Amino acid sequence: MDKKLKTITISVITVVALLIVLALIIKPETNSENGFIEDSNSEEGQAAAAPLTSVSSKPTYKVFFENTGSMNGYVRENSRLKDVLHDLLANIENPNLTDNELNLNFVNNVIIPRDSDISNFRNELNPSIFRELCQQFPGCNLGDTYFPDIFETTLNDISKNDVGIWISDCIPSTGDDVSTREELNQQSIELRRIFSKKLMEYKFNTLVLHLNSNYNGQYWDKNEDITYIENIDRPYYIWIFGKEDYIKELKSVIEQTRLLQQDLLNYHYFFFYDSEKLDYRISPHPRTGNFTLEPQSPQNTIKNAQAETLGQLSGEFQFPVYVDFSEFPMSESYYTNPANYDISPHYSIEIETTDSEEHTHIIKLTTENLQSETLELRLKNQLSEWIYDYHLYADTDILSDEQIDKTFGLKYLFKGTHDAYLAQQEYREHFFNLTININK
């Protein structure tokens, strides 16, 4: 400060002027460009900075196209897979949908980064470019497909602020050193270890889409024998890794991706859930026989249960449970498959959708051995039935109707992933367990 201001003879006018100057210096500055107050500790600063937090929380979408030799048949000219992927990436890049950052890569034993232009990426989906790029990256291997290494390489490149999108035919190489099933089982155990390790870093969900596309080219079976497939549909898969909110956002984009929807066959979702969110109620209609539901009793209690006494249904007792599965994002076929439920063996189960505004499904429980008991109804947390239906132990007759639409070794990839999730404390063997008290 100027020494002249410290003199005892300073005038009152000068003091006033000095105080005004000091007040201007101490006052927080305002950024005239964006209107945000830079003092983020003040209430005004925190309120102004809030929009920045939401923007920075948008994920980076990291795409990994598995480019080993078995994928060559999917990326020839007029490939539906290329069209589907192009359409999906364009929607992710679309400001009207998500407007997220894209990070594009090829992957085998190593990651081969590409530029962020989705048109260029589509054009690079070509066997000759795969070979050319592989020569530039030490460790690149387009021959063998050992999925534990490929998954580990992929997952290690994904953080909690990312969404990983991994595209592959999911056909493993097994080699001749051990039996096929032993090798597949070993790879499954390795996948369990790799996913478990990643899940310890942070909790993420995994959504797997099952699609098909026309295939043109050589196919190597488990014995490394070659069959030429000419423009016949073959399955492939898109695995998506990310936090629940991120995947929910991407699912809404997938639903708007027309080309993907046309080729989508099934999906399976590994997700962390809260069973307490399940909304259900026992209803007196429709029913066979009689019972009462008293308002003062718990909602899971049936009283005065009586089997039907007349007609063809004599001796039968049936009651419905209305359930809201809207918070459980599995496929419709999962909920309507009785094999996915645990129930007392003297009860049969039938599941239907309902037009109820409060519930999505009605579960009808029927018995011809009515007794007073505590009945447990549980929805299993297990792999979807379609995974077993599309799995092959041997693919040596790939052009046959029994094999052409299936994937060698498929269930072992899912099993390793499923086992890793089951090892997590928040992930249980049942999505819910309803206890129903039945009193005659």
LINBELBEL-V707280 format. One record per backbone hydrogen bond with DSSP energy under -0.5 kcal/mol. CO is the residue of the C=O (numbers start at 1). NH is the residue of the N-H. If there is no record, write none. Layout:
# LINBELBEL-V707280
CO/NH
CO/NH
This chain:
# LINBELBEL-V707280
2/5
3/6
4/7
7/10
11/15
12/16
13/17
14/18
15/19
16/20
17/21
18/22
19/23
20/24
21/25
22/26
23/27
29/38
30/32
31/35
36/31
38/40
39/42
42/46
43/47
44/48
45/49
46/50
49/52
49/53
50/53
50/54
51/55
52/56
53/57
55/58
59/61
59/101
60/62
60/163
61/63
61/103
62/165
63/105
64/66
64/167
65/67
65/107
68/71
69/72
71/74
72/75
73/216
76/79
79/83
80/84
81/85
82/86
83/87
84/88
85/89
86/90
87/91
88/92
89/93
90/94
91/98
92/99
92/100
94/97
94/98
94/99
101/61
103/63
104/114
105/65
106/112
107/67
110/108
111/113
112/106
116/118
117/121
118/122
119/123
120/124
122/125
124/126
126/130
127/131
128/132
129/133
130/134
131/135
133/136
134/137
136/138
137/140
142/69
144/146
145/147
145/173
146/149
146/150
147/151
148/152
149/153
150/154
151/155
152/156
153/157
154/157
155/158
159/162
161/60
163/62
164/241
165/64
166/239
167/66
168/237
170/172
179/183
180/184
181/185
182/186
183/187
184/188
185/189
186/190
187/191
188/192
189/193
190/194
191/195
192/196
193/197
194/198
195/199
196/200
197/201
198/201
198/202
202/204
205/242
206/270
207/209
207/240
208/268
209/211
209/238
210/265
210/266
211/236
213/234
215/231
215/232
217/229
219/221
219/227
221/224
225/221
227/219
227/229
228/230
229/217
229/231
232/215
234/213
236/211
237/168
237/239
238/209
239/166
240/207
241/164
242/205
243/247
244/248
245/249
246/250
247/251
248/252
249/253
250/254
251/255
252/256
253/256
254/257
256/258
257/261
258/262
259/263
260/263
260/264
263/212
266/210
268/208
269/271
270/206
273/275
274/277
275/278
278/280
279/324
281/322
283/320
288/318
290/306
292/303
294/297
298/301
299/282
300/437
302/439
303/292
306/290
308/315
311/314
313/316
316/308
317/367
318/288
319/365
320/283
321/363
322/281
323/325
323/360
323/361
324/279
325/328
327/329
328/330
331/334
331/335
332/336
334/337
336/338
337/340
338/341
340/380
342/378
344/347
346/368
348/366
350/364
352/362
360/354
361/323
362/352
362/364
363/321
363/365
364/350
365/319
366/348
367/317
373/375
373/438
375/377
375/436
376/378
377/434
378/342
378/380
379/431
379/432
380/382
384/387
384/388
385/388
385/389
386/390
388/391
390/407
392/409
395/398
397/400
400/403
400/404
403/406
407/392
407/410
408/172
409/412
409/413
410/413
410/414
411/415
412/416
413/417
414/418
415/419
416/420
417/421
418/422
419/423
421/424
424/427
426/273
426/428
429/381
432/379
433/435
434/377
434/436
435/437
436/375
436/438
437/302
437/439
438/373
439/305
